[in-house]
Amino acid sequence: MYYSSIPNHTLIVEVTPMTAYSFACGEYPGMEGCPGKVQAETEAELWQLIETHARIAHEEDVSAWSDDEKTQVKALIKTVD
Ligand SMILES: [Zn+2]
């Protein structure tokens, strides 16, 4: 009878806790050419930055954004490691 020993593998997973969320305004339809880019550690913070940018750079009334517009913005949010 054989006893085979299976070596213990220690799996080291490198976790990168600094995932960031980013949004490039110029990727939004109609905003082509805008150099505005915002990046934050959380999605909630990113939204604040997007809204601030929209207000200041484009004089947008962010409270008037429709769900469609928000969905479009959300679709353009990227995560970066
Ligand atoms: Zn912009």
PDB file of the backbone (N, CA, C, O) and the ligand in Angstrom, with CONECT records:
HET     ZN  A 101       1
ATOM      1  N   MET A   1       0.833  -1.197   0.000  1.00  0.00           N
ATOM      2  CA  MET A   1       0.000   0.000   0.000  1.00  0.00           C
ATOM      3  C   MET A   1       0.872   1.252   0.000  1.00  0.00           C
ATOM      4  O   MET A   1       1.846   1.367   0.744  1.00  0.00           O
ATOM      5  N   TYR A   2       0.493   2.152  -0.836  1.00  0.00           N
ATOM      6  CA  TYR A   2       1.236   3.417  -0.947  1.00  0.00           C
ATOM      7  C   TYR A   2       0.517   4.549  -0.234  1.00  0.00           C
ATOM      8  O   TYR A   2      -0.701   4.714  -0.312  1.00  0.00           O
ATOM      9  N   TYR A   3       1.291   5.275   0.425  1.00  0.00           N
ATOM     10  CA  TYR A   3       0.748   6.526   0.951  1.00  0.00           C
ATOM     11  C   TYR A   3       1.401   7.647   0.162  1.00  0.00           C
ATOM     12  O   TYR A   3       2.603   7.884   0.289  1.00  0.00           O
ATOM     13  N   SER A   4       0.663   8.292  -0.598  1.00  0.00           N
ATOM     14  CA  SER A   4       1.274   9.395  -1.326  1.00  0.00           C
ATOM     15  C   SER A   4       1.031  10.679  -0.543  1.00  0.00           C
ATOM     16  O   SER A   4      -0.061  10.957  -0.047  1.00  0.00           O
ATOM     17  N   SER A   5       2.057  11.401  -0.467  1.00  0.00           N
ATOM     18  CA  SER A   5       1.878  12.654   0.259  1.00  0.00           C
ATOM     19  C   SER A   5       1.741  13.802  -0.725  1.00  0.00           C
ATOM     20  O   SER A   5       2.533  13.965  -1.652  1.00  0.00           O
ATOM     21  N   ILE A   6       0.770  14.539  -0.499  1.00  0.00           N
ATOM     22  CA  ILE A   6       0.527  15.699  -1.362  1.00  0.00           C
ATOM     23  C   ILE A   6       1.203  16.907  -0.713  1.00  0.00           C
ATOM     24  O   ILE A   6       0.895  17.272   0.421  1.00  0.00           O
ATOM     25  N   PRO A   7       2.107  17.507  -1.437  1.00  0.00           N
ATOM     26  CA  PRO A   7       2.782  18.667  -0.847  1.00  0.00           C
ATOM     27  C   PRO A   7       1.792  19.791  -0.549  1.00  0.00           C
ATOM     28  O   PRO A   7       0.851  20.041  -1.301  1.00  0.00           O
ATOM     29  N   ASN A   8       2.030  20.429   0.530  1.00  0.00           N
ATOM     30  CA  ASN A   8       1.183  21.569   0.887  1.00  0.00           C
ATOM     31  C   ASN A   8       1.556  22.791   0.063  1.00  0.00           C
ATOM     32  O   ASN A   8       2.667  23.317   0.130  1.00  0.00           O
ATOM     33  N   HIS A   9       0.614  23.195  -0.680  1.00  0.00           N
ATOM     34  CA  HIS A   9       0.871  24.409  -1.451  1.00  0.00           C
ATOM     35  C   HIS A   9       0.277  25.601  -0.718  1.00  0.00           C
ATOM     36  O   HIS A   9      -0.897  25.621  -0.350  1.00  0.00           O
ATOM     37  N   THR A  10       1.091  26.540  -0.534  1.00  0.00           N
ATOM     38  CA  THR A  10       0.575  27.764   0.066  1.00  0.00           C
ATOM     39  C   THR A  10       0.344  28.761  -1.056  1.00  0.00           C
ATOM     40  O   THR A  10       1.270  29.217  -1.728  1.00  0.00           O
ATOM     41  N   LEU A  11      -0.878  29.064  -1.220  1.00  0.00           N
ATOM     42  CA  LEU A  11      -1.224  29.985  -2.293  1.00  0.00           C
ATOM     43  C   LEU A  11      -1.195  31.419  -1.770  1.00  0.00           C
ATOM     44  O   LEU A  11      -1.949  31.810  -0.879  1.00  0.00           O
ATOM     45  N   ILE A  12      -0.323  32.146  -2.345  1.00  0.00           N
ATOM     46  CA  ILE A  12      -0.243  33.545  -1.932  1.00  0.00           C
ATOM     47  C   ILE A  12      -0.931  34.409  -2.979  1.00  0.00           C
ATOM     48  O   ILE A  12      -0.486  34.529  -4.120  1.00  0.00           O
ATOM     49  N   VAL A  13      -1.995  34.983  -2.554  1.00  0.00           N
ATOM     50  CA  VAL A  13      -2.737  35.848  -3.468  1.00  0.00           C
ATOM     51  C   VAL A  13      -2.411  37.294  -3.128  1.00  0.00           C
ATOM     52  O   VAL A  13      -2.600  37.755  -2.002  1.00  0.00           O
ATOM     53  N   GLU A  14      -1.937  37.962  -4.101  1.00  0.00           N
ATOM     54  CA  GLU A  14      -1.620  39.365  -3.854  1.00  0.00           C
ATOM     55  C   GLU A  14      -2.864  40.207  -4.044  1.00  0.00           C
ATOM     56  O   GLU A  14      -3.414  40.333  -5.138  1.00  0.00           O
ATOM     57  N   VAL A  15      -3.268  40.759  -2.961  1.00  0.00           N
ATOM     58  CA  VAL A  15      -4.459  41.597  -3.008  1.00  0.00           C
ATOM     59  C   VAL A  15      -4.032  43.050  -3.164  1.00  0.00           C
ATOM     60  O   VAL A  15      -3.210  43.569  -2.410  1.00  0.00           O
ATOM     61  N   THR A  16      -4.598  43.659  -4.131  1.00  0.00           N
ATOM     62  CA  THR A  16      -4.313  45.080  -4.316  1.00  0.00           C
ATOM     63  C   THR A  16      -5.485  45.860  -3.769  1.00  0.00           C
ATOM     64  O   THR A  16      -6.534  45.935  -4.409  1.00  0.00           O
ATOM     65  N   PRO A  17      -5.327  46.432  -2.611  1.00  0.00           N
ATOM     66  CA  PRO A  17      -6.461  47.134  -2.008  1.00  0.00           C
ATOM     67  C   PRO A  17      -6.724  48.492  -2.635  1.00  0.00           C
ATOM     68  O   PRO A  17      -7.757  49.111  -2.377  1.00  0.00           O
ATOM     69  N   MET A  18      -5.807  48.949  -3.444  1.00  0.00           N
ATOM     70  CA  MET A  18      -5.950  50.293  -3.976  1.00  0.00           C
ATOM     71  C   MET A  18      -6.648  50.355  -5.331  1.00  0.00           C
ATOM     72  O   MET A  18      -6.256  51.124  -6.208  1.00  0.00           O
ATOM     73  N   THR A  19      -7.666  49.552  -5.485  1.00  0.00           N
ATOM     74  CA  THR A  19      -8.448  49.656  -6.710  1.00  0.00           C
ATOM     75  C   THR A  19      -9.094  51.034  -6.746  1.00  0.00           C
ATOM     76  O   THR A  19      -9.661  51.506  -5.761  1.00  0.00           O
ATOM     77  N   ALA A  20      -8.995  51.643  -7.876  1.00  0.00           N
ATOM     78  CA  ALA A  20      -9.558  52.983  -7.997  1.00  0.00           C
ATOM     79  C   ALA A  20     -10.616  52.995  -9.092  1.00  0.00           C
ATOM     80  O   ALA A  20     -10.606  52.182 -10.016  1.00  0.00           O
ATOM     81  N   TYR A  21     -11.507  53.926  -8.952  1.00  0.00           N
ATOM     82  CA  TYR A  21     -12.550  54.105  -9.955  1.00  0.00           C
ATOM     83  C   TYR A  21     -12.215  55.358 -10.752  1.00  0.00           C
ATOM     84  O   TYR A  21     -11.827  56.383 -10.191  1.00  0.00           O
ATOM     85  N   SER A  22     -12.370  55.261 -12.058  1.00  0.00           N
ATOM     86  CA  SER A  22     -12.049  56.435 -12.859  1.00  0.00           C
ATOM     87  C   SER A  22     -13.113  56.675 -13.925  1.00  0.00           C
ATOM     88  O   SER A  22     -13.818  55.767 -14.366  1.00  0.00           O
ATOM     89  N   PHE A  23     -13.189  57.915 -14.305  1.00  0.00           N
ATOM     90  CA  PHE A  23     -14.151  58.324 -15.326  1.00  0.00           C
ATOM     91  C   PHE A  23     -13.499  59.386 -16.198  1.00  0.00           C
ATOM     92  O   PHE A  23     -12.955  60.375 -15.707  1.00  0.00           O
ATOM     93  N   ALA A  24     -13.569  59.156 -17.503  1.00  0.00           N
ATOM     94  CA  ALA A  24     -13.036  60.137 -18.444  1.00  0.00           C
ATOM     95  C   ALA A  24     -14.212  60.833 -19.103  1.00  0.00           C
ATOM     96  O   ALA A  24     -14.973  60.226 -19.857  1.00  0.00           O
ATOM     97  N   CYS A  25     -14.344  62.099 -18.811  1.00  0.00           N
ATOM     98  CA  CYS A  25     -15.502  62.860 -19.293  1.00  0.00           C
ATOM     99  C   CYS A  25     -15.610  62.838 -20.817  1.00  0.00           C
ATOM    100  O   CYS A  25     -16.712  62.780 -21.363  1.00  0.00           O
ATOM    101  N   GLY A  26     -14.481  62.884 -21.496  1.00  0.00           N
ATOM    102  CA  GLY A  26     -14.478  62.932 -22.957  1.00  0.00           C
ATOM    103  C   GLY A  26     -15.082  61.707 -23.621  1.00  0.00           C
ATOM    104  O   GLY A  26     -15.368  61.719 -24.819  1.00  0.00           O
ATOM    105  N   GLU A  27     -15.277  60.639 -22.836  1.00  0.00           N
ATOM    106  CA  GLU A  27     -15.878  59.433 -23.401  1.00  0.00           C
ATOM    107  C   GLU A  27     -17.402  59.498 -23.384  1.00  0.00           C
ATOM    108  O   GLU A  27     -18.084  58.657 -23.969  1.00  0.00           O
ATOM    109  N   TYR A  28     -17.905  60.495 -22.716  1.00  0.00           N
ATOM    110  CA  TYR A  28     -19.359  60.647 -22.657  1.00  0.00           C
ATOM    111  C   TYR A  28     -19.850  61.277 -23.954  1.00  0.00           C
ATOM    112  O   TYR A  28     -19.277  62.256 -24.430  1.00  0.00           O
ATOM    113  N   PRO A  29     -20.924  60.705 -24.530  1.00  0.00           N
ATOM    114  CA  PRO A  29     -21.436  61.250 -25.794  1.00  0.00           C
ATOM    115  C   PRO A  29     -21.725  62.745 -25.675  1.00  0.00           C
ATOM    116  O   PRO A  29     -22.444  63.181 -24.776  1.00  0.00           O
ATOM    117  N   GLY A  30     -21.161  63.509 -26.581  1.00  0.00           N
ATOM    118  CA  GLY A  30     -21.362  64.944 -26.560  1.00  0.00           C
ATOM    119  C   GLY A  30     -20.276  65.689 -25.800  1.00  0.00           C
ATOM    120  O   GLY A  30     -20.190  66.915 -25.870  1.00  0.00           O
ATOM    121  N   MET A  31     -19.447  64.946 -25.074  1.00  0.00           N
ATOM    122  CA  MET A  31     -18.381  65.575 -24.291  1.00  0.00           C
ATOM    123  C   MET A  31     -17.010  65.325 -24.916  1.00  0.00           C
ATOM    124  O   MET A  31     -15.972  65.530 -24.287  1.00  0.00           O
ATOM    125  N   GLU A  32     -17.037  64.878 -26.163  1.00  0.00           N
ATOM    126  CA  GLU A  32     -15.779  64.597 -26.844  1.00  0.00           C
ATOM    127  C   GLU A  32     -14.855  65.802 -26.783  1.00  0.00           C
ATOM    128  O   GLU A  32     -15.273  66.937 -27.007  1.00  0.00           O
ATOM    129  N   GLY A  33     -13.632  65.543 -26.486  1.00  0.00           N
ATOM    130  CA  GLY A  33     -12.666  66.630 -26.446  1.00  0.00           C
ATOM    131  C   GLY A  33     -12.453  67.198 -25.058  1.00  0.00           C
ATOM    132  O   GLY A  33     -11.507  67.950 -24.828  1.00  0.00           O
ATOM    133  N   CYS A  34     -13.337  66.837 -24.124  1.00  0.00           N
ATOM    134  CA  CYS A  34     -13.141  67.313 -22.757  1.00  0.00           C
ATOM    135  C   CYS A  34     -11.985  66.531 -22.138  1.00  0.00           C
ATOM    136  O   CYS A  34     -11.986  65.300 -22.155  1.00  0.00           O
ATOM    137  N   PRO A  35     -11.006  67.241 -21.597  1.00  0.00           N
ATOM    138  CA  PRO A  35      -9.863  66.550 -21.013  1.00  0.00           C
ATOM    139  C   PRO A  35     -10.115  66.099 -19.573  1.00  0.00           C
ATOM    140  O   PRO A  35      -9.238  65.510 -18.942  1.00  0.00           O
ATOM    141  N   GLY A  36     -11.304  66.374 -19.062  1.00  0.00           N
ATOM    142  CA  GLY A  36     -11.593  66.087 -17.659  1.00  0.00           C
ATOM    143  C   GLY A  36     -11.562  64.601 -17.333  1.00  0.00           C
ATOM    144  O   GLY A  36     -12.244  63.788 -17.957  1.00  0.00           O
ATOM    145  N   LYS A  37     -10.755  64.277 -16.341  1.00  0.00           N
ATOM    146  CA  LYS A  37     -10.692  62.896 -15.864  1.00  0.00           C
ATOM    147  C   LYS A  37     -10.715  62.924 -14.357  1.00  0.00           C
ATOM    148  O   LYS A  37     -10.004  63.703 -13.722  1.00  0.00           O
ATOM    149  N   VAL A  38     -11.540  62.067 -13.792  1.00  0.00           N
ATOM    150  CA  VAL A  38     -11.571  62.013 -12.330  1.00  0.00           C
ATOM    151  C   VAL A  38     -11.310  60.593 -11.874  1.00  0.00           C
ATOM    152  O   VAL A  38     -11.640  59.622 -12.555  1.00  0.00           O
ATOM    153  N   GLN A  39     -10.717  60.507 -10.721  1.00  0.00           N
ATOM    154  CA  GLN A  39     -10.375  59.192 -10.178  1.00  0.00           C
ATOM    155  C   GLN A  39     -10.548  59.240  -8.670  1.00  0.00           C
ATOM    156  O   GLN A  39     -10.202  60.232  -8.027  1.00  0.00           O
ATOM    157  N   ALA A  40     -11.084  58.164  -8.109  1.00  0.00           N
ATOM    158  CA  ALA A  40     -11.299  58.129  -6.672  1.00  0.00           C
ATOM    159  C   ALA A  40     -11.193  56.701  -6.171  1.00  0.00           C
ATOM    160  O   ALA A  40     -11.164  55.742  -6.941  1.00  0.00           O
ATOM    161  N   GLU A  41     -11.138  56.599  -4.862  1.00  0.00           N
ATOM    162  CA  GLU A  41     -10.960  55.279  -4.268  1.00  0.00           C
ATOM    163  C   GLU A  41     -12.272  54.505  -4.188  1.00  0.00           C
ATOM    164  O   GLU A  41     -12.282  53.274  -4.219  1.00  0.00           O
ATOM    165  N   THR A  42     -13.363  55.230  -4.087  1.00  0.00           N
ATOM    166  CA  THR A  42     -14.661  54.575  -4.023  1.00  0.00           C
ATOM    167  C   THR A  42     -15.571  55.137  -5.105  1.00  0.00           C
ATOM    168  O   THR A  42     -15.372  56.247  -5.598  1.00  0.00           O
ATOM    169  N   GLU A  43     -16.575  54.342  -5.461  1.00  0.00           N
ATOM    170  CA  GLU A  43     -17.490  54.798  -6.498  1.00  0.00           C
ATOM    171  C   GLU A  43     -18.297  56.003  -6.029  1.00  0.00           C
ATOM    172  O   GLU A  43     -18.620  56.894  -6.815  1.00  0.00           O
ATOM    173  N   ALA A  44     -18.614  56.017  -4.749  1.00  0.00           N
ATOM    174  CA  ALA A  44     -19.391  57.139  -4.213  1.00  0.00           C
ATOM    175  C   ALA A  44     -18.608  58.440  -4.330  1.00  0.00           C
ATOM    176  O   ALA A  44     -19.151  59.485  -4.690  1.00  0.00           O
ATOM    177  N   GLU A  45     -17.311  58.349  -4.013  1.00  0.00           N
ATOM    178  CA  GLU A  45     -16.477  59.553  -4.106  1.00  0.00           C
ATOM    179  C   GLU A  45     -16.338  59.975  -5.566  1.00  0.00           C
ATOM    180  O   GLU A  45     -16.333  61.163  -5.889  1.00  0.00           O
ATOM    181  N   LEU A  46     -16.224  58.983  -6.435  1.00  0.00           N
ATOM    182  CA  LEU A  46     -16.086  59.292  -7.858  1.00  0.00           C
ATOM    183  C   LEU A  46     -17.289  60.083  -8.367  1.00  0.00           C
ATOM    184  O   LEU A  46     -17.148  61.049  -9.118  1.00  0.00           O
ATOM    185  N   TRP A  47     -18.468  59.650  -7.941  1.00  0.00           N
ATOM    186  CA  TRP A  47     -19.686  60.355  -8.370  1.00  0.00           C
ATOM    187  C   TRP A  47     -19.645  61.817  -7.952  1.00  0.00           C
ATOM    188  O   TRP A  47     -20.056  62.697  -8.708  1.00  0.00           O
ATOM    189  N   GLN A  48     -19.148  62.074  -6.747  1.00  0.00           N
ATOM    190  CA  GLN A  48     -19.030  63.453  -6.276  1.00  0.00           C
ATOM    191  C   GLN A  48     -18.133  64.248  -7.213  1.00  0.00           C
ATOM    192  O   GLN A  48     -18.429  65.392  -7.558  1.00  0.00           O
ATOM    193  N   LEU A  49     -17.030  63.622  -7.620  1.00  0.00           N
ATOM    194  CA  LEU A  49     -16.073  64.304  -8.489  1.00  0.00           C
ATOM    195  C   LEU A  49     -16.661  64.517  -9.884  1.00  0.00           C
ATOM    196  O   LEU A  49     -16.460  65.562 -10.502  1.00  0.00           O
ATOM    197  N   ILE A  50     -17.389  63.507 -10.370  1.00  0.00           N
ATOM    198  CA  ILE A  50     -18.024  63.641 -11.684  1.00  0.00           C
ATOM    199  C   ILE A  50     -19.012  64.795 -11.661  1.00  0.00           C
ATOM    200  O   ILE A  50     -19.056  65.615 -12.578  1.00  0.00           O
ATOM    201  N   GLU A  51     -19.813  64.844 -10.587  1.00  0.00           N
ATOM    202  CA  GLU A  51     -20.827  65.900 -10.492  1.00  0.00           C
ATOM    203  C   GLU A  51     -20.190  67.273 -10.362  1.00  0.00           C
ATOM    204  O   GLU A  51     -20.659  68.248 -10.949  1.00  0.00           O
ATOM    205  N   THR A  52     -19.119  67.337  -9.590  1.00  0.00           N
ATOM    206  CA  THR A  52     -18.417  68.609  -9.436  1.00  0.00           C
ATOM    207  C   THR A  52     -17.843  69.062 -10.775  1.00  0.00           C
ATOM    208  O   THR A  52     -17.945  70.231 -11.145  1.00  0.00           O
ATOM    209  N   HIS A  53     -17.242  68.120 -11.491  1.00  0.00           N
ATOM    210  CA  HIS A  53     -16.675  68.442 -12.799  1.00  0.00           C
ATOM    211  C   HIS A  53     -17.775  68.922 -13.756  1.00  0.00           C
ATOM    212  O   HIS A  53     -17.614  69.921 -14.457  1.00  0.00           O
ATOM    213  N   ALA A  54     -18.879  68.199 -13.769  1.00  0.00           N
ATOM    214  CA  ALA A  54     -19.974  68.549 -14.671  1.00  0.00           C
ATOM    215  C   ALA A  54     -20.522  69.942 -14.356  1.00  0.00           C
ATOM    216  O   ALA A  54     -20.836  70.719 -15.257  1.00  0.00           O
ATOM    217  N   ARG A  55     -20.629  70.240 -13.067  1.00  0.00           N
ATOM    218  CA  ARG A  55     -21.135  71.545 -12.632  1.00  0.00           C
ATOM    219  C   ARG A  55     -20.193  72.671 -13.032  1.00  0.00           C
ATOM    220  O   ARG A  55     -20.613  73.687 -13.587  1.00  0.00           O
ATOM    221  N   ILE A  56     -18.912  72.472 -12.740  1.00  0.00           N
ATOM    222  CA  ILE A  56     -17.949  73.550 -12.951  1.00  0.00           C
ATOM    223  C   ILE A  56     -17.541  73.668 -14.419  1.00  0.00           C
ATOM    224  O   ILE A  56     -17.512  74.766 -14.974  1.00  0.00           O
ATOM    225  N   ALA A  57     -17.226  72.533 -15.041  1.00  0.00           N
ATOM    226  CA  ALA A  57     -16.711  72.586 -16.410  1.00  0.00           C
ATOM    227  C   ALA A  57     -17.813  72.747 -17.443  1.00  0.00           C
ATOM    228  O   ALA A  57     -17.608  73.372 -18.483  1.00  0.00           O
ATOM    229  N   HIS A  58     -18.977  72.185 -17.161  1.00  0.00           N
ATOM    230  CA  HIS A  58     -20.026  72.187 -18.178  1.00  0.00           C
ATOM    231  C   HIS A  58     -21.295  72.894 -17.739  1.00  0.00           C
ATOM    232  O   HIS A  58     -22.290  72.906 -18.463  1.00  0.00           O
ATOM    233  N   GLU A  59     -21.259  73.484 -16.554  1.00  0.00           N
ATOM    234  CA  GLU A  59     -22.419  74.176 -15.994  1.00  0.00           C
ATOM    235  C   GLU A  59     -23.673  73.316 -16.071  1.00  0.00           C
ATOM    236  O   GLU A  59     -24.765  73.783 -16.396  1.00  0.00           O
ATOM    237  N   GLU A  60     -23.469  72.037 -15.757  1.00  0.00           N
ATOM    238  CA  GLU A  60     -24.589  71.091 -15.759  1.00  0.00           C
ATOM    239  C   GLU A  60     -25.352  71.201 -14.449  1.00  0.00           C
ATOM    240  O   GLU A  60     -24.776  71.442 -13.388  1.00  0.00           O
ATOM    241  N   ASP A  61     -26.651  71.018 -14.551  1.00  0.00           N
ATOM    242  CA  ASP A  61     -27.451  70.900 -13.347  1.00  0.00           C
ATOM    243  C   ASP A  61     -27.559  69.402 -13.043  1.00  0.00           C
ATOM    244  O   ASP A  61     -28.436  68.704 -13.553  1.00  0.00           O
ATOM    245  N   VAL A  62     -26.645  68.940 -12.203  1.00  0.00           N
ATOM    246  CA  VAL A  62     -26.557  67.488 -12.007  1.00  0.00           C
ATOM    247  C   VAL A  62     -27.797  66.912 -11.327  1.00  0.00           C
ATOM    248  O   VAL A  62     -28.087  65.721 -11.446  1.00  0.00           O
ATOM    249  N   SER A  63     -28.521  67.768 -10.615  1.00  0.00           N
ATOM    250  CA  SER A  63     -29.730  67.259  -9.964  1.00  0.00           C
ATOM    251  C   SER A  63     -30.817  66.961 -10.999  1.00  0.00           C
ATOM    252  O   SER A  63     -31.811  66.298 -10.704  1.00  0.00           O
ATOM    253  N   ALA A  64     -30.605  67.466 -12.220  1.00  0.00           N
ATOM    254  CA  ALA A  64     -31.589  67.250 -13.281  1.00  0.00           C
ATOM    255  C   ALA A  64     -31.220  66.062 -14.175  1.00  0.00           C
ATOM    256  O   ALA A  64     -31.925  65.751 -15.135  1.00  0.00           O
ATOM    257  N   TRP A  65     -30.122  65.417 -13.847  1.00  0.00           N
ATOM    258  CA  TRP A  65     -29.728  64.261 -14.658  1.00  0.00           C
ATOM    259  C   TRP A  65     -30.782  63.169 -14.581  1.00  0.00           C
ATOM    260  O   TRP A  65     -31.276  62.822 -13.508  1.00  0.00           O
ATOM    261  N   SER A  66     -31.105  62.642 -15.743  1.00  0.00           N
ATOM    262  CA  SER A  66     -32.086  61.559 -15.781  1.00  0.00           C
ATOM    263  C   SER A  66     -31.393  60.236 -15.450  1.00  0.00           C
ATOM    264  O   SER A  66     -30.166  60.142 -15.437  1.00  0.00           O
ATOM    265  N   ASP A  67     -32.204  59.233 -15.186  1.00  0.00           N
ATOM    266  CA  ASP A  67     -31.640  57.913 -14.900  1.00  0.00           C
ATOM    267  C   ASP A  67     -30.836  57.411 -16.091  1.00  0.00           C
ATOM    268  O   ASP A  67     -29.825  56.727 -15.931  1.00  0.00           O
ATOM    269  N   ASP A  68     -31.307  57.765 -17.301  1.00  0.00           N
ATOM    270  CA  ASP A  68     -30.592  57.370 -18.519  1.00  0.00           C
ATOM    271  C   ASP A  68     -29.186  57.941 -18.543  1.00  0.00           C
ATOM    272  O   ASP A  68     -28.220  57.245 -18.854  1.00  0.00           O
ATOM    273  N   GLU A  69     -29.088  59.221 -18.211  1.00  0.00           N
ATOM    274  CA  GLU A  69     -27.784  59.882 -18.212  1.00  0.00           C
ATOM    275  C   GLU A  69     -26.863  59.256 -17.162  1.00  0.00           C
ATOM    276  O   GLU A  69     -25.679  59.021 -17.402  1.00  0.00           O
ATOM    277  N   LYS A  70     -27.443  58.998 -16.000  1.00  0.00           N
ATOM    278  CA  LYS A  70     -26.642  58.382 -14.934  1.00  0.00           C
ATOM    279  C   LYS A  70     -26.167  56.995 -15.341  1.00  0.00           C
ATOM    280  O   LYS A  70     -25.040  56.595 -15.050  1.00  0.00           O
ATOM    281  N   THR A  71     -27.064  56.259 -16.031  1.00  0.00           N
ATOM    282  CA  THR A  71     -26.694  54.921 -16.488  1.00  0.00           C
ATOM    283  C   THR A  71     -25.543  55.003 -17.480  1.00  0.00           C
ATOM    284  O   THR A  71     -24.633  54.173 -17.465  1.00  0.00           O
ATOM    285  N   GLN A  72     -25.594  56.023 -18.352  1.00  0.00           N
ATOM    286  CA  GLN A  72     -24.535  56.207 -19.338  1.00  0.00           C
ATOM    287  C   GLN A  72     -23.208  56.538 -18.673  1.00  0.00           C
ATOM    288  O   GLN A  72     -22.152  56.030 -19.051  1.00  0.00           O
ATOM    289  N   VAL A  73     -23.293  57.403 -17.672  1.00  0.00           N
ATOM    290  CA  VAL A  73     -22.069  57.750 -16.931  1.00  0.00           C
ATOM    291  C   VAL A  73     -21.523  56.504 -16.243  1.00  0.00           C
ATOM    292  O   VAL A  73     -20.328  56.212 -16.296  1.00  0.00           O
ATOM    293  N   LYS A  74     -22.430  55.780 -15.598  1.00  0.00           N
ATOM    294  CA  LYS A  74     -22.025  54.592 -14.853  1.00  0.00           C
ATOM    295  C   LYS A  74     -21.331  53.569 -15.765  1.00  0.00           C
ATOM    296  O   LYS A  74     -20.381  52.899 -15.360  1.00  0.00           O
ATOM    297  N   ALA A  75     -21.827  53.468 -17.004  1.00  0.00           N
ATOM    298  CA  ALA A  75     -21.261  52.512 -17.946  1.00  0.00           C
ATOM    299  C   ALA A  75     -19.828  52.876 -18.318  1.00  0.00           C
ATOM    300  O   ALA A  75     -19.055  52.028 -18.764  1.00  0.00           O
ATOM    301  N   LEU A  76     -19.486  54.144 -18.128  1.00  0.00           N
ATOM    302  CA  LEU A  76     -18.145  54.601 -18.518  1.00  0.00           C
ATOM    303  C   LEU A  76     -17.157  54.580 -17.353  1.00  0.00           C
ATOM    304  O   LEU A  76     -15.968  54.848 -17.521  1.00  0.00           O
ATOM    305  N   ILE A  77     -17.680  54.256 -16.171  1.00  0.00           N
ATOM    306  CA  ILE A  77     -16.800  54.186 -15.001  1.00  0.00           C
ATOM    307  C   ILE A  77     -15.946  52.943 -15.099  1.00  0.00           C
ATOM    308  O   ILE A  77     -16.445  51.836 -15.298  1.00  0.00           O
ATOM    309  N   LYS A  78     -14.656  53.147 -14.957  1.00  0.00           N
ATOM    310  CA  LYS A  78     -13.734  52.014 -15.053  1.00  0.00           C
ATOM    311  C   LYS A  78     -13.027  51.825 -13.721  1.00  0.00           C
ATOM    312  O   LYS A  78     -12.831  52.767 -12.953  1.00  0.00           O
ATOM    313  N   THR A  79     -12.656  50.591 -13.478  1.00  0.00           N
ATOM    314  CA  THR A  79     -11.832  50.353 -12.297  1.00  0.00           C
ATOM    315  C   THR A  79     -10.395  50.178 -12.746  1.00  0.00           C
ATOM    316  O   THR A  79     -10.112  49.529 -13.753  1.00  0.00           O
ATOM    317  N   VAL A  80      -9.511  50.762 -11.992  1.00  0.00           N
ATOM    318  CA  VAL A  80      -8.089  50.628 -12.289  1.00  0.00           C
ATOM    319  C   VAL A  80      -7.387  50.039 -11.074  1.00  0.00           C
ATOM    320  O   VAL A  80      -7.679  50.393  -9.932  1.00  0.00           O
ATOM    321  N   ASP A  81      -6.484  49.160 -11.338  1.00  0.00           N
ATOM    322  CA  ASP A  81      -5.728  48.543 -10.236  1.00  0.00           C
ATOM    323  C   ASP A  81      -4.500  49.370  -9.897  1.00  0.00           C
ATOM    324  O   ASP A  81      -3.742  49.009  -8.996  1.00  0.00           O
TER     325      ASP A  81
HETATM  326 ZN    ZN A 101     -15.951  67.323 -18.934  1.00  0.00          ZN2+
END
